[in-house]
Amino acid sequence: MSISSAGKKINKKFKLTETANVPLYRRLYNDLRDGIISGVYKPGEALPSESRMREKYGVSVITIRRAIHELSLDGLVDIRHGMGSFVSEPVRDNIVVSMSSFTSDVADGRLRLVRTLMVDELAVAHSQIADKLGVPVGSMLRHLVRLDCEGGIPLSIDEAFIPPALANNITTDIAASPLFMHLWQEASGISLVQTQYDISVQLPGEKDQELLRIVPDMPLLVTGELINDSTGRACAWVETRYIGYRSRLSATLTLVQHETDRGVVGE
């Protein structure tokens, strides 16, 4: 039983799912966030009061306030002093996603994403991905699927495929973080230095329609990223599918300098 199935009636003790190394306030945050993303709590609607959450979850006021504060920082909740906490209204329909500064934009708060890890498994490498990563067809790869929401509304889904030898240090918390690339490098000692992009437009499959809450003819802006380390080794293939009407991609490129008869030019 979760807050999603319990709805707004909070009259029985609810035990938050125990997860290794995840503090209590974060478990409460995760449950409330899931309720917001799934639509149990709709934009503009008040969350249960502190007293009702204490009764429901059996946690302290400090734990509740910490969880609500984190939801507020992620743009999911507006705290109105003297009134309570309310699910934020969506305010942005066109979100600029910088391909050249995604991680720093998340870290600085310019891109306020909430990431949910949907799948973490070993998957068989089919021919296209095996060719990109330089591994045998049929070999096993770490496969991550993450849903990113902004303002409580789905923005994109990404799928990452990583050779298991390079994914040993990827914990569940790292896999579920919008700062994934930074944390992965810190944990593994890998130095990622180059990304090759492939950009296209596609229509969503059934699973994309379900997770992104879109209709079958809604175009998706799709980026494929082949990520290499300092030795030129392919370390990951990441495909991200953005809702077209909500997203705009940007990038800063450094031109390669070449000597010519008329001096140095950038190409």
PETA-V37435 format. One record per residue. N is the residue number from 0. SS is DSSP state (helix for helix, strand for strand, loop for the rest). D_LAST is the distance of its C-alpha to the last C-alpha in Angstrom with 1 decimal. Layout:
n:N ss:SS d_last:D_LAST
n:N ss:SS d_last:D_LAST
This chain:
n:0 ss:loop d_last:58.3
n:1 ss:loop d_last:55.5
n:2 ss:helix d_last:55.1
n:3 ss:helix d_last:53.5
n:4 ss:helix d_last:56.8
n:5 ss:helix d_last:59.1
n:6 ss:loop d_last:57.8
n:7 ss:loop d_last:59.2
n:8 ss:loop d_last:62.6
n:9 ss:loop d_last:62.5
n:10 ss:loop d_last:66.0
n:11 ss:loop d_last:65.7
n:12 ss:loop d_last:64.1
n:13 ss:loop d_last:60.7
n:14 ss:loop d_last:59.5
n:15 ss:loop d_last:55.7
n:16 ss:loop d_last:54.2
n:17 ss:loop d_last:54.1
n:18 ss:loop d_last:50.8
n:19 ss:loop d_last:50.5
n:20 ss:loop d_last:49.0
n:21 ss:loop d_last:48.4
n:22 ss:loop d_last:50.5
n:23 ss:helix d_last:52.9
n:24 ss:helix d_last:51.2
n:25 ss:helix d_last:48.0
n:26 ss:helix d_last:50.1
n:27 ss:helix d_last:51.6
n:28 ss:helix d_last:48.1
n:29 ss:helix d_last:47.0
n:30 ss:helix d_last:50.0
n:31 ss:helix d_last:49.8
n:32 ss:helix d_last:46.0
n:33 ss:helix d_last:46.8
n:34 ss:helix d_last:49.5
n:35 ss:helix d_last:47.0
n:36 ss:helix d_last:44.3
n:37 ss:helix d_last:47.0
n:38 ss:loop d_last:48.5
n:39 ss:loop d_last:51.8
n:40 ss:loop d_last:51.0
n:41 ss:loop d_last:49.5
n:42 ss:loop d_last:47.5
n:43 ss:loop d_last:49.9
n:44 ss:loop d_last:52.6
n:45 ss:strand d_last:54.2
n:46 ss:loop d_last:54.1
n:47 ss:loop d_last:57.5
n:48 ss:loop d_last:59.1
n:49 ss:helix d_last:59.2
n:50 ss:helix d_last:62.8
n:51 ss:helix d_last:62.1
n:52 ss:helix d_last:59.3
n:53 ss:helix d_last:61.5
n:54 ss:helix d_last:64.2
n:55 ss:helix d_last:61.8
n:56 ss:helix d_last:59.8
n:57 ss:loop d_last:62.2
n:58 ss:loop d_last:59.7
n:59 ss:loop d_last:59.9
n:60 ss:helix d_last:58.8
n:61 ss:helix d_last:56.4
n:62 ss:helix d_last:54.7
n:63 ss:helix d_last:54.6
n:64 ss:helix d_last:53.1
n:65 ss:helix d_last:50.5
n:66 ss:helix d_last:49.4
n:67 ss:helix d_last:49.4
n:68 ss:helix d_last:47.4
n:69 ss:helix d_last:44.7
n:70 ss:helix d_last:44.7
n:71 ss:helix d_last:44.4
n:72 ss:helix d_last:41.4
n:73 ss:loop d_last:39.7
n:74 ss:loop d_last:40.4
n:75 ss:loop d_last:43.0
n:76 ss:strand d_last:46.1
n:77 ss:strand d_last:47.3
n:78 ss:strand d_last:50.1
n:79 ss:strand d_last:52.6
n:80 ss:loop d_last:55.1
n:81 ss:loop d_last:58.6
n:82 ss:loop d_last:57.6
n:83 ss:strand d_last:55.7
n:84 ss:strand d_last:52.3
n:85 ss:strand d_last:50.7
n:86 ss:strand d_last:47.9
n:87 ss:loop d_last:45.0
n:88 ss:loop d_last:44.3
n:89 ss:loop d_last:40.8
n:90 ss:loop d_last:38.9
n:91 ss:loop d_last:35.3
n:92 ss:loop d_last:34.3
n:93 ss:loop d_last:30.6
n:94 ss:strand d_last:29.1
n:95 ss:strand d_last:25.5
n:96 ss:strand d_last:24.3
n:97 ss:strand d_last:21.2
n:98 ss:loop d_last:19.6
n:99 ss:loop d_last:18.1
n:100 ss:loop d_last:21.4
n:101 ss:helix d_last:24.2
n:102 ss:helix d_last:26.4
n:103 ss:helix d_last:26.4
n:104 ss:helix d_last:27.0
n:105 ss:helix d_last:30.0
n:106 ss:helix d_last:31.3
n:107 ss:helix d_last:31.2
n:108 ss:loop d_last:32.9
n:109 ss:loop d_last:30.3
n:110 ss:loop d_last:30.3
n:111 ss:loop d_last:33.9
n:112 ss:strand d_last:34.2
n:113 ss:strand d_last:37.3
n:114 ss:strand d_last:36.6
n:115 ss:strand d_last:39.3
n:116 ss:strand d_last:39.3
n:117 ss:strand d_last:40.7
n:118 ss:strand d_last:40.5
n:119 ss:strand d_last:40.3
n:120 ss:strand d_last:41.3
n:121 ss:strand d_last:40.6
n:122 ss:strand d_last:39.3
n:123 ss:strand d_last:39.0
n:124 ss:loop d_last:35.4
n:125 ss:loop d_last:35.1
n:126 ss:helix d_last:33.0
n:127 ss:helix d_last:29.7
n:128 ss:helix d_last:29.6
n:129 ss:helix d_last:31.1
n:130 ss:helix d_last:28.4
n:131 ss:helix d_last:25.6
n:132 ss:helix d_last:27.5
n:133 ss:loop d_last:28.7
n:134 ss:loop d_last:32.4
n:135 ss:loop d_last:35.3
n:136 ss:loop d_last:36.1
n:137 ss:loop d_last:39.0
n:138 ss:loop d_last:38.4
n:139 ss:strand d_last:38.8
n:140 ss:strand d_last:36.1
n:141 ss:strand d_last:36.6
n:142 ss:strand d_last:36.0
n:143 ss:strand d_last:35.7
n:144 ss:strand d_last:35.9
n:145 ss:strand d_last:35.5
n:146 ss:strand d_last:36.2
n:147 ss:strand d_last:34.5
n:148 ss:strand d_last:36.4
n:149 ss:strand d_last:35.7
n:150 ss:loop d_last:38.7
n:151 ss:loop d_last:40.9
n:152 ss:strand d_last:39.2
n:153 ss:strand d_last:37.1
n:154 ss:strand d_last:33.4
n:155 ss:strand d_last:32.0
n:156 ss:strand d_last:32.9
n:157 ss:strand d_last:30.9
n:158 ss:strand d_last:31.8
n:159 ss:strand d_last:30.8
n:160 ss:strand d_last:31.6
n:161 ss:strand d_last:31.8
n:162 ss:strand d_last:33.6
n:163 ss:helix d_last:36.9
n:164 ss:helix d_last:36.6
n:165 ss:helix d_last:33.6
n:166 ss:loop d_last:35.4
n:167 ss:loop d_last:38.7
n:168 ss:loop d_last:38.1
n:169 ss:loop d_last:37.2
n:170 ss:loop d_last:40.3
n:171 ss:helix d_last:41.2
n:172 ss:helix d_last:40.4
n:173 ss:helix d_last:36.9
n:174 ss:helix d_last:36.3
n:175 ss:loop d_last:37.5
n:176 ss:loop d_last:35.5
n:177 ss:loop d_last:32.4
n:178 ss:loop d_last:31.3
n:179 ss:helix d_last:31.5
n:180 ss:helix d_last:28.3
n:181 ss:helix d_last:29.2
n:182 ss:helix d_last:32.9
n:183 ss:helix d_last:32.2
n:184 ss:helix d_last:30.2
n:185 ss:helix d_last:33.0
n:186 ss:helix d_last:35.7
n:187 ss:helix d_last:34.3
n:188 ss:loop d_last:32.5
n:189 ss:loop d_last:29.4
n:190 ss:loop d_last:26.1
n:191 ss:strand d_last:23.4
n:192 ss:strand d_last:19.9
n:193 ss:strand d_last:17.6
n:194 ss:strand d_last:17.9
n:195 ss:strand d_last:16.7
n:196 ss:strand d_last:17.5
n:197 ss:strand d_last:19.2
n:198 ss:strand d_last:20.3
n:199 ss:strand d_last:23.2
n:200 ss:strand d_last:26.4
n:201 ss:strand d_last:29.8
n:202 ss:strand d_last:33.5
n:203 ss:loop d_last:35.3
n:204 ss:loop d_last:37.8
n:205 ss:helix d_last:41.3
n:206 ss:helix d_last:40.5
n:207 ss:helix d_last:37.5
n:208 ss:helix d_last:39.8
n:209 ss:helix d_last:42.4
n:210 ss:helix d_last:40.3
n:211 ss:helix d_last:38.2
n:212 ss:loop d_last:41.2
n:213 ss:loop d_last:39.6
n:214 ss:loop d_last:40.8
n:215 ss:loop d_last:39.8
n:216 ss:loop d_last:37.8
n:217 ss:loop d_last:35.6
n:218 ss:strand d_last:31.9
n:219 ss:strand d_last:30.1
n:220 ss:strand d_last:26.4
n:221 ss:strand d_last:25.6
n:222 ss:strand d_last:22.9
n:223 ss:strand d_last:23.0
n:224 ss:strand d_last:21.7
n:225 ss:strand d_last:21.7
n:226 ss:strand d_last:22.1
n:227 ss:strand d_last:21.9
n:228 ss:strand d_last:23.5
n:229 ss:loop d_last:22.7
n:230 ss:loop d_last:24.0
n:231 ss:loop d_last:21.8
n:232 ss:loop d_last:24.9
n:233 ss:strand d_last:24.8
n:234 ss:strand d_last:27.0
n:235 ss:strand d_last:27.1
n:236 ss:strand d_last:26.4
n:237 ss:strand d_last:26.7
n:238 ss:strand d_last:27.1
n:239 ss:strand d_last:27.6
n:240 ss:strand d_last:29.3
n:241 ss:strand d_last:29.2
n:242 ss:strand d_last:31.7
n:243 ss:helix d_last:29.7
n:244 ss:helix d_last:31.6
n:245 ss:helix d_last:31.5
n:246 ss:strand d_last:27.9
n:247 ss:strand d_last:24.5
n:248 ss:strand d_last:21.4
n:249 ss:strand d_last:18.8
n:250 ss:loop d_last:15.9
n:251 ss:loop d_last:13.8
n:252 ss:loop d_last:10.4
n:253 ss:loop d_last:8.9
n:254 ss:loop d_last:5.2
n:255 ss:loop d_last:5.3
n:256 ss:strand d_last:6.4
n:257 ss:strand d_last:7.3
n:258 ss:strand d_last:10.6
n:259 ss:strand d_last:11.3
n:260 ss:loop d_last:14.7
n:261 ss:loop d_last:14.0
n:262 ss:strand d_last:12.7
n:263 ss:strand d_last:9.9
n:264 ss:strand d_last:6.5
n:265 ss:strand d_last:3.8
n:266 ss:loop d_last:0.0
